[in-house]
Amino acid sequence: MSIASNSDRPEGCLSPKEFARRAFVSKSTVDRYLNQGLLTKVQRKKGYRVWIPERELYSANFGTPFQPLPDSDARDPDGIPEEEAANPLPGKIPAWMNPCATLTKEVAMPKHKSKGDEPEKYPCQFFDWPIYQRSSGVWYADGRSNGASLKRTSLGTKDRDEAIANLHQLDRIQAENLGLVPRTRSNPADKRLALSAGRKLFDAHNARPILVGGTKPSTRKRYRAILDKFLEFAPSERISEWNQVTERTLAEYAKHLDDLGYARKTIYGELNLLKTAFKWLCREGHIDRKPLKLKLRKAECERAYCYTSEEVNSMLQHCANSTDLGWLYSVIVALACTGLRISELASLKWSDIRFSDRTLTIADESGFSGQRANDRRTTKSSRSRHIPLRTELQVLLQSLPQTDTYVFRGPRGGRLKPDTVRNILVREVIEKLSPRFPKKFAGQRSFEDGRLHSLRHYFCSVCANTAIPERIVMEWLGHADSEMVRHYYHLSDEESRRKMDQLPPIGIEPNTSEIEKDKGEGDNLAEAN
């Protein structure tokens, strides 16, 4: 006879505690069986009736065997037959009482991908991450096969957008751990700034009044073009935020611009602006990073072609012989005699010229009141300057009609426009006179490369050859420090040439008569009159 048949409990059921005592099994072992759902199987194996908690509790409280209510439904809410629930067979536990049984009512769970399904691959700045959702709904990233050297890692959320944001942070941290980028001072997710948002902040900073450090509209326009170009490049490097920009990013951008054929000076200027913008965002606390420390080598730029006196006189003669180019004759004389920029010449007013003092003024009106901001004239240096009138220029100006505010007029009598002057100079003068001044050897810059700004270089070279002090020339040109002026003054350094001629001769002594003949060209614009 089994122990269960002698039990004083209803139906001969044993509680886990009594089963442990009678079957000589430790309490911890019985608890482990119960937690693992194996207690029923062990009781059957040892020949005891299975333990039915609900039946035992009912019998202990009321002293009678458990019976279902007569008006209960044929099936309980979980789909278990009433007859089976009331009279379980020996050795069989109803499904609704078995903690290990599978309920017939389905519970909605996230879909679990089968082993054959490929996980989604999401590209970040440094690695492509396979991401997937486990049956619990939590997103995971797998870094075992993408070079990140990281095991499967939970992204800590069931929301996909939040998981992607955490993935970007994980991507950056793992790149830092592998030494691909320097470590940031704090968590890069603390202050994340999108490229477009940072660019708007920098634009607003530059749009401040000039009085408190803002930039001119022309400068802001150039800055916008540079930043637009960088924002187009950034997605190719998987960069969407300023805190992702590194020295390596700028190096890759420089290579990109070089491949597109940009000059070294252009690349130098664009990288400098990006470093300035990044430094400002760091200083203002918009991103938690240190300024970029990328050293740039300043490029030696190719200067504009410098006309010779012969070429300038030929252009003036060509314009004087054409009735349609009389206005251009006046423009070339004025530029050659003053070194003005074409924009400064186009905005020159009669009120800027004082014939009594033989002086013209290039006015900067940015600080003037009583005028609209768009009507105020400005100079590149933001300073006014005064230039003496040469005799040729004074005679020319006195011959022009003073019927309007502005001195120089365009081809149709309207206000002079710089772009119109450039186009007509190239089409009607440079191209037609180029056969007269051909290149002497391949790769040499020649007359056909000349433009309006070449007249400014011509003025500087003539001043240098005439031994006018360098400081005075920079004052006339409106430069506080001019690399262009130093270049032409170095070329005309007579003392340096005299020292070179004192060196002992080598080989056959050269014929110096031809050298003396070509030494220094005069500046005689009157030959074209």
C-alpha positions as CSV (number, residue, x, y, z in Angstrom):
1,M,0.0,0.0,0.0
2,S,1.4,3.4,-0.9
3,I,1.9,6.1,1.5
4,A,-0.6,8.2,-0.3
5,S,-3.4,5.8,0.6
6,N,-2.8,6.3,4.3
7,S,-2.9,10.1,4.1
8,D,-5.4,11.9,6.2
9,R,-5.9,14.6,3.7
10,P,-8.8,14.6,1.2
11,E,-8.3,12.5,-1.9
12,G,-5.0,11.4,-0.4
13,C,-3.1,14.4,-1.8
14,L,0.3,15.4,-0.4
15,S,1.5,18.9,-0.2
16,P,5.1,19.5,-1.3
17,K,6.2,19.7,2.3
18,E,4.6,16.4,3.2
19,F,5.8,14.8,0.0
20,A,9.4,15.8,1.0
21,R,8.9,14.4,4.5
22,R,7.3,11.1,3.5
23,A,9.4,10.4,0.4
24,F,12.6,11.4,2.2
25,V,13.4,14.2,-0.3
26,S,15.0,17.5,0.8
27,K,12.8,20.5,0.8
28,S,15.1,22.4,-1.5
29,T,15.0,19.6,-4.0
30,V,11.2,19.6,-3.9
31,D,11.1,23.4,-4.4
32,R,13.4,23.0,-7.4
33,Y,11.1,20.3,-8.9
34,L,8.2,22.6,-8.3
35,N,9.9,25.6,-10.0
36,Q,10.9,23.5,-13.0
37,G,7.5,21.9,-13.3
38,L,8.8,18.4,-12.6
39,L,7.0,17.8,-9.3
40,T,4.0,16.0,-10.9
41,K,6.3,13.6,-12.8
42,V,8.3,12.8,-9.7
43,Q,5.2,12.1,-7.6
44,R,3.9,9.8,-10.3
45,K,7.2,8.0,-10.5
46,K,7.2,7.4,-6.7
47,G,3.5,6.2,-6.8
48,Y,1.9,9.1,-5.1
49,R,-1.2,10.9,-6.2
50,V,-0.4,14.2,-7.9
51,W,-0.6,17.4,-5.9
52,I,-3.6,19.6,-6.9
53,P,-3.2,22.9,-5.0
54,E,-6.7,24.1,-5.6
55,R,-8.3,20.8,-4.5
56,E,-6.2,20.6,-1.4
57,L,-7.0,24.2,-0.4
58,Y,-10.7,23.7,-0.9
59,S,-10.7,20.5,1.1
60,A,-8.7,21.9,3.9
61,N,-11.0,24.9,4.3
62,F,-14.4,23.3,3.9
63,G,-13.7,19.6,4.8
64,T,-15.4,18.3,1.7
65,P,-14.1,17.4,-1.7
66,F,-14.0,20.1,-4.4
67,Q,-17.0,20.2,-6.7
68,P,-17.7,22.7,-9.5
69,L,-20.7,25.0,-9.3
70,P,-23.8,23.5,-11.0
71,D,-24.5,26.7,-13.1
72,S,-21.0,27.0,-14.4
73,D,-20.4,27.0,-18.2
74,A,-19.5,24.0,-20.1
75,R,-16.0,25.4,-20.5
76,D,-14.0,27.7,-18.2
77,P,-12.5,30.9,-19.6
78,D,-9.3,29.1,-20.5
79,G,-11.2,26.5,-22.6
80,I,-10.9,23.5,-20.0
81,P,-13.9,21.2,-19.9
82,E,-15.9,21.5,-16.7
83,E,-16.0,17.7,-16.3
84,E,-12.3,17.4,-16.6
85,A,-11.8,20.2,-14.1
86,A,-14.1,18.7,-11.5
87,N,-13.0,15.1,-11.8
88,P,-9.4,14.8,-12.9
89,L,-8.3,11.3,-13.8
90,P,-5.7,9.7,-11.4
91,G,-2.2,10.8,-12.4
92,K,-3.5,13.5,-14.7
93,I,-3.4,17.3,-14.0
94,P,-5.9,19.5,-15.7
95,A,-4.2,22.0,-18.1
96,W,-5.5,25.0,-16.1
97,M,-3.9,23.7,-12.9
98,N,-0.5,22.7,-14.5
99,P,2.0,25.5,-14.3
100,C,3.9,23.9,-17.2
101,A,0.9,23.4,-19.5
102,T,0.5,25.6,-22.6
103,L,-2.7,27.7,-22.4
104,T,-5.0,27.5,-25.4
105,K,-5.6,31.3,-25.3
106,E,-2.9,32.9,-27.5
107,V,-0.8,35.8,-26.2
108,A,0.4,38.5,-28.7
109,M,4.2,38.4,-28.8
110,P,6.6,40.1,-31.2
111,K,7.5,38.1,-34.3
112,H,10.7,36.2,-34.0
113,K,12.9,35.8,-37.0
114,S,13.8,32.4,-38.0
115,K,17.4,31.4,-38.3
116,G,17.4,31.6,-42.0
117,D,16.3,35.3,-42.1
118,E,19.0,37.8,-42.7
119,P,19.0,40.7,-40.2
120,E,18.6,44.3,-41.3
121,K,21.9,46.1,-41.8
122,Y,22.0,49.7,-40.7
123,P,25.0,51.9,-41.8
124,C,26.6,54.2,-39.2
125,Q,29.6,56.4,-39.4
126,F,32.2,53.7,-38.8
127,F,30.5,50.3,-39.1
128,D,27.5,48.6,-40.8
129,W,25.5,47.0,-38.0
130,P,23.2,44.0,-38.4
131,I,20.2,44.8,-36.1
132,Y,17.3,42.6,-35.2
133,Q,14.4,42.3,-32.7
134,R,14.3,39.4,-30.3
135,S,11.1,37.7,-29.2
136,S,10.9,40.0,-26.2
137,G,10.7,43.0,-28.6
138,V,14.0,44.4,-27.6
139,W,16.4,45.5,-30.4
140,Y,19.9,44.1,-30.6
141,A,23.0,44.9,-32.7
142,D,25.5,42.3,-33.8
143,G,29.1,43.4,-34.0
144,R,30.8,40.0,-34.6
145,S,31.1,40.2,-38.4
146,N,31.3,43.9,-39.3
147,G,34.8,44.6,-37.9
148,A,33.5,46.2,-34.7
149,S,34.8,43.2,-32.7
150,L,31.8,43.3,-30.4
151,K,29.4,40.6,-29.4
152,R,25.6,40.8,-29.8
153,T,24.6,43.8,-27.7
154,S,21.2,45.0,-26.5
155,L,20.2,48.5,-27.6
156,G,18.0,48.7,-24.5
157,T,14.7,49.6,-26.1
158,K,11.7,48.2,-28.1
159,D,11.3,51.5,-30.1
160,R,13.2,51.4,-33.4
161,D,13.9,55.1,-33.6
162,E,15.4,55.1,-30.1
163,A,17.3,52.0,-30.9
164,I,18.9,53.7,-34.0
165,A,19.9,56.7,-31.8
166,N,21.5,54.3,-29.3
167,L,23.2,52.5,-32.2
168,H,25.0,55.7,-33.4
169,Q,26.3,56.1,-29.9
170,L,27.5,52.5,-29.7
171,D,29.1,52.9,-33.1
172,R,31.1,55.9,-31.9
173,I,32.1,54.3,-28.6
174,Q,33.4,51.1,-30.3
175,A,35.3,53.2,-32.8
176,E,37.0,55.0,-29.9
177,N,37.7,51.6,-28.2
178,L,39.4,50.4,-31.4
179,G,41.5,53.6,-31.7
180,L,39.8,54.8,-35.0
181,V,39.0,58.2,-33.5
182,P,40.2,60.1,-30.4
183,R,38.1,59.7,-27.3
184,T,35.7,62.5,-26.5
185,R,35.7,64.2,-23.1
186,S,32.2,62.9,-22.3
187,N,29.4,60.8,-23.8
188,P,29.0,62.0,-27.4
189,A,25.2,61.6,-27.1
190,D,25.1,64.3,-24.3
191,K,25.2,67.1,-26.9
192,R,24.3,66.0,-30.4
193,L,24.0,68.7,-33.1
194,A,22.8,68.0,-36.6
195,L,24.9,69.5,-39.4
196,S,22.0,71.7,-40.7
197,A,21.2,73.0,-37.2
198,G,24.8,73.9,-36.5
199,R,25.1,75.6,-39.8
200,K,22.1,77.8,-39.0
201,L,23.7,78.8,-35.7
202,F,26.9,79.7,-37.4
203,D,25.1,81.7,-40.1
204,A,23.2,83.6,-37.4
205,H,26.5,84.3,-35.7
206,N,28.0,85.8,-38.9
207,A,24.9,87.9,-39.5
208,R,25.5,90.0,-36.4
209,P,26.1,93.7,-37.0
210,I,29.6,94.4,-38.2
211,L,30.1,96.7,-35.2
212,V,30.1,93.6,-32.9
213,G,32.1,91.3,-35.1
214,G,29.7,90.3,-37.8
215,T,30.7,89.8,-41.5
216,K,29.7,91.6,-44.7
217,P,27.0,90.2,-46.9
218,S,29.5,89.3,-49.6
219,T,31.5,87.3,-47.0
220,R,28.4,85.5,-45.7
221,K,27.5,84.6,-49.2
222,R,30.9,83.0,-49.7
223,Y,30.6,81.2,-46.4
224,R,27.2,79.8,-47.3
225,A,28.6,78.3,-50.6
226,I,31.4,76.6,-48.7
227,L,29.2,75.1,-46.1
228,D,26.6,74.0,-48.7
229,K,29.4,72.1,-50.4
230,F,30.5,70.4,-47.2
231,L,27.0,69.4,-46.2
232,E,26.6,67.7,-49.6
233,F,29.8,65.7,-49.0
234,A,29.1,64.7,-45.4
235,P,26.5,61.9,-46.1
236,S,29.1,60.0,-48.2
237,E,31.2,59.7,-45.0
238,R,28.0,58.8,-43.0
239,I,28.2,62.0,-41.0
240,S,25.0,63.7,-40.0
241,E,26.1,65.6,-36.8
242,W,28.9,68.0,-36.0
243,N,30.2,65.9,-33.1
244,Q,31.0,63.2,-35.7
245,V,33.4,65.5,-37.6
246,T,37.1,64.8,-37.0
247,E,40.5,65.7,-38.4
248,R,40.1,62.6,-40.6
249,T,36.8,64.0,-42.0
250,L,38.5,67.2,-43.1
251,A,41.4,65.2,-44.6
252,E,38.9,63.2,-46.7
253,Y,37.1,66.4,-47.7
254,A,40.4,67.9,-48.9
255,K,41.0,64.8,-51.0
256,H,37.5,65.1,-52.4
257,L,38.0,68.7,-53.4
258,D,41.4,67.9,-54.9
259,D,39.9,65.1,-57.0
260,L,37.4,67.6,-58.3
261,G,40.2,69.9,-59.5
262,Y,40.0,72.7,-56.9
263,A,43.1,74.8,-56.4
264,R,45.1,74.4,-53.3
265,K,44.3,77.9,-52.2
266,T,40.6,77.2,-52.5
267,I,40.9,74.0,-50.5
268,Y,43.0,75.8,-47.8
269,G,40.3,78.5,-47.4
270,E,37.4,76.0,-47.2
271,L,39.1,73.9,-44.6
272,N,40.0,77.0,-42.6
273,L,36.3,78.0,-42.5
274,L,35.2,74.5,-41.4
275,K,37.8,74.6,-38.6
276,T,36.5,78.1,-37.6
277,A,32.9,77.0,-37.6
278,F,33.7,73.9,-35.5
279,K,35.8,75.9,-33.0
280,W,32.9,78.4,-32.6
281,L,30.4,75.5,-31.9
282,C,32.7,74.1,-29.3
283,R,33.4,77.4,-27.6
284,E,29.6,78.2,-27.5
285,G,28.9,74.8,-25.9
286,H,26.8,73.5,-28.8
287,I,28.9,70.4,-29.0
288,D,31.1,68.8,-26.2
289,R,34.3,68.5,-28.2
290,K,37.7,70.1,-28.4
291,P,38.6,72.2,-31.5
292,L,40.0,70.3,-34.4
293,K,43.8,70.3,-34.5
294,L,44.5,69.8,-38.2
295,K,47.6,71.8,-39.4
296,L,47.2,73.2,-42.9
297,R,50.1,74.3,-45.1
298,K,49.3,77.6,-46.7
299,A,49.4,77.3,-50.5
300,E,51.3,79.6,-52.8
301,C,48.5,80.9,-55.1
302,E,48.9,81.7,-58.7
303,R,48.6,85.4,-59.2
304,A,46.6,87.1,-61.8
305,Y,48.4,87.9,-65.0
306,C,50.2,91.2,-65.0
307,Y,50.0,93.2,-68.2
308,T,53.0,94.9,-69.6
309,S,53.0,98.6,-70.6
310,E,53.0,97.5,-74.3
311,E,49.9,95.4,-73.8
312,V,48.1,98.1,-71.9
313,N,48.8,100.7,-74.6
314,S,47.7,98.3,-77.3
315,M,44.3,97.8,-75.5
316,L,43.9,101.5,-75.2
317,Q,44.7,102.0,-78.9
318,H,42.3,99.3,-79.8
319,C,39.4,100.9,-77.8
320,A,40.2,104.4,-79.1
321,N,39.9,103.2,-82.7
322,S,36.4,101.8,-82.1
323,T,33.4,104.1,-81.5
324,D,31.6,101.4,-79.6
325,L,34.4,100.9,-77.1
326,G,35.0,104.6,-76.1
327,W,33.5,103.9,-72.6
328,L,35.8,101.0,-72.1
329,Y,38.8,103.2,-73.0
330,S,37.9,105.4,-70.0
331,V,37.6,102.4,-67.7
332,I,41.0,100.9,-68.7
333,V,42.7,104.3,-68.2
334,A,41.2,104.7,-64.7
335,L,42.1,101.2,-63.6
336,A,45.6,101.4,-64.9
337,C,46.2,104.8,-63.2
338,T,44.7,104.0,-59.8
339,G,44.8,100.2,-59.2
340,L,41.2,100.3,-58.2
341,R,39.0,97.2,-58.1
342,I,36.3,97.2,-60.8
343,S,33.6,97.3,-58.1
344,E,35.2,100.4,-56.6
345,L,35.4,102.1,-60.0
346,A,31.7,101.3,-60.8
347,S,30.6,103.0,-57.5
348,L,32.8,106.1,-57.9
349,K,30.7,109.3,-57.7
350,W,31.5,112.8,-58.8
351,S,31.4,113.9,-55.2
352,D,34.4,111.6,-54.5
353,I,36.6,113.7,-56.9
354,R,38.3,116.9,-55.9
355,F,39.9,118.5,-58.9
356,S,41.3,121.3,-56.8
357,D,43.3,118.9,-54.7
358,R,43.8,116.4,-57.5
359,T,42.5,113.7,-55.3
360,L,39.8,111.0,-55.5
361,T,38.3,109.2,-52.5
362,I,37.3,105.6,-52.3
363,A,34.7,105.9,-49.6
364,D,33.5,103.3,-47.1
365,E,30.1,104.4,-45.9
366,S,29.3,101.4,-43.6
367,G,29.3,103.8,-40.6
368,F,27.2,106.5,-42.3
369,S,23.7,107.4,-41.1
370,G,20.8,108.7,-43.1
371,Q,21.1,106.1,-45.8
372,R,19.6,102.7,-46.3
373,A,22.0,99.8,-45.6
374,N,21.8,98.6,-49.3
375,D,22.8,102.1,-50.5
376,R,25.9,102.4,-48.4
377,R,29.1,101.8,-50.3
378,T,31.7,99.6,-48.6
379,T,35.3,98.7,-49.4
380,K,37.0,95.3,-48.9
381,S,39.1,96.7,-46.0
382,S,36.2,98.6,-44.5
383,R,38.3,101.8,-44.6
384,S,38.2,104.9,-46.8
385,R,41.3,105.9,-48.7
386,H,42.6,108.7,-50.9
387,I,44.5,108.4,-54.1
388,P,46.2,111.3,-56.0
389,L,45.1,112.0,-59.6
390,R,47.6,111.4,-62.3
391,T,47.7,113.9,-65.1
392,E,46.3,111.5,-67.7
393,L,43.4,110.5,-65.4
394,Q,42.6,114.1,-64.5
395,V,42.4,115.1,-68.1
396,L,40.1,112.2,-68.9
397,L,37.8,112.9,-66.0
398,Q,37.4,116.5,-66.9
399,S,36.4,115.5,-70.4
400,L,33.5,113.3,-69.2
401,P,30.0,114.7,-68.9
402,Q,28.9,115.3,-65.3
403,T,25.2,114.6,-65.9
404,D,24.7,111.9,-63.3
405,T,25.8,110.8,-59.8
406,Y,28.2,108.2,-61.0
407,V,31.3,109.0,-63.0
408,F,31.6,106.0,-65.4
409,R,28.8,104.8,-67.6
410,G,28.2,101.5,-69.3
411,P,28.1,100.7,-73.1
412,R,24.4,101.9,-73.3
413,G,24.8,104.9,-71.1
414,G,23.5,103.2,-68.0
415,R,25.3,102.5,-64.7
416,L,28.5,100.6,-65.1
417,K,28.2,96.9,-64.2
418,P,31.3,94.9,-63.4
419,D,30.2,91.7,-65.1
420,T,29.4,93.6,-68.3
421,V,32.8,95.1,-68.3
422,R,34.5,91.8,-67.8
423,N,32.6,90.1,-70.6
424,I,33.1,92.8,-73.2
425,L,36.9,93.2,-72.3
426,V,37.5,89.5,-73.0
427,R,35.3,89.3,-76.1
428,E,36.2,92.6,-77.8
429,V,39.7,93.2,-76.6
430,I,41.6,90.2,-75.2
431,E,40.5,87.7,-77.8
432,K,41.2,90.1,-80.7
433,L,44.6,91.2,-79.5
434,S,45.8,87.7,-78.3
435,P,47.5,86.9,-81.7
436,R,49.7,89.9,-81.3
437,F,51.0,88.7,-77.9
438,P,51.4,84.9,-78.2
439,K,52.8,82.6,-75.6
440,K,56.6,82.1,-75.8
441,F,56.5,78.6,-74.4
442,A,53.9,76.0,-73.3
443,G,52.5,76.5,-69.8
444,Q,53.3,80.2,-69.7
445,R,50.7,82.7,-68.6
446,S,50.3,85.3,-71.3
447,F,48.1,88.1,-72.5
448,E,45.1,85.9,-73.2
449,D,45.0,85.0,-69.5
450,G,44.7,88.7,-68.5
451,R,41.5,90.1,-66.9
452,L,40.3,93.3,-65.3
453,H,42.2,92.5,-62.0
454,S,45.4,92.3,-64.1
455,L,45.3,96.1,-64.4
456,R,45.6,96.3,-60.6
457,H,48.7,94.1,-60.7
458,Y,50.0,96.3,-63.6
459,F,49.6,99.4,-61.4
460,C,51.5,97.7,-58.6
461,S,54.4,96.6,-60.8
462,V,54.8,100.0,-62.3
463,C,54.9,101.6,-58.8
464,A,57.6,99.1,-57.8
465,N,59.6,99.7,-60.9
466,T,59.4,103.5,-60.2
467,A,60.7,103.0,-56.7
468,I,57.7,104.4,-55.0
469,P,57.8,103.4,-51.3
470,E,56.0,100.1,-50.5
471,R,54.0,101.7,-47.7
472,I,52.5,104.4,-49.9
473,V,51.5,101.8,-52.6
474,M,49.7,99.6,-50.0
475,E,47.9,102.8,-48.8
476,W,46.7,103.5,-52.4
477,L,45.6,99.9,-52.9
478,G,43.9,99.7,-49.5
479,H,46.0,97.0,-48.1
480,A,47.2,96.8,-44.5
481,D,49.6,94.0,-45.5
482,S,49.9,92.8,-49.0
483,E,51.6,89.7,-50.3
484,M,51.0,91.0,-53.9
485,V,52.8,94.3,-53.2
486,R,55.8,92.4,-51.6
487,H,55.9,90.1,-54.6
488,Y,56.4,92.9,-57.1
489,Y,58.7,94.9,-54.9
490,H,60.9,91.8,-54.5
491,L,61.0,91.5,-58.3
492,S,62.1,95.2,-58.6
493,D,64.8,95.0,-55.8
494,E,67.6,96.9,-57.6
495,E,70.0,96.5,-54.7
496,S,69.5,92.7,-54.8
497,R,70.3,92.7,-58.5
498,R,73.4,94.8,-58.0
499,K,74.7,92.4,-55.4
500,M,74.1,89.5,-57.8
501,D,76.0,91.2,-60.6
502,Q,79.1,91.6,-58.2
503,L,79.5,87.8,-58.1
504,P,82.6,86.6,-60.2
505,P,81.7,85.6,-63.8
506,I,81.6,82.0,-64.9
507,G,82.6,81.0,-68.4
508,I,82.3,83.4,-71.3
509,E,81.3,86.9,-70.2
510,P,77.8,87.7,-71.5
511,N,76.8,90.6,-73.7
512,T,75.2,93.1,-71.3
513,S,74.0,95.5,-73.9
514,E,70.9,93.4,-74.7
515,I,70.1,93.1,-70.9
516,E,70.3,96.8,-70.4
517,K,68.0,97.4,-73.4
518,D,65.2,95.2,-71.8
519,K,65.7,96.4,-68.2
520,G,62.5,98.0,-66.9
521,E,59.6,99.1,-69.0
522,G,58.3,102.6,-68.8
523,D,54.7,103.5,-68.1
524,N,53.7,105.9,-70.8
525,L,50.0,105.7,-71.3
526,A,50.1,108.8,-73.4
527,E,51.3,106.7,-76.3
528,A,47.8,105.5,-76.8
529,N,46.3,109.0,-77.0
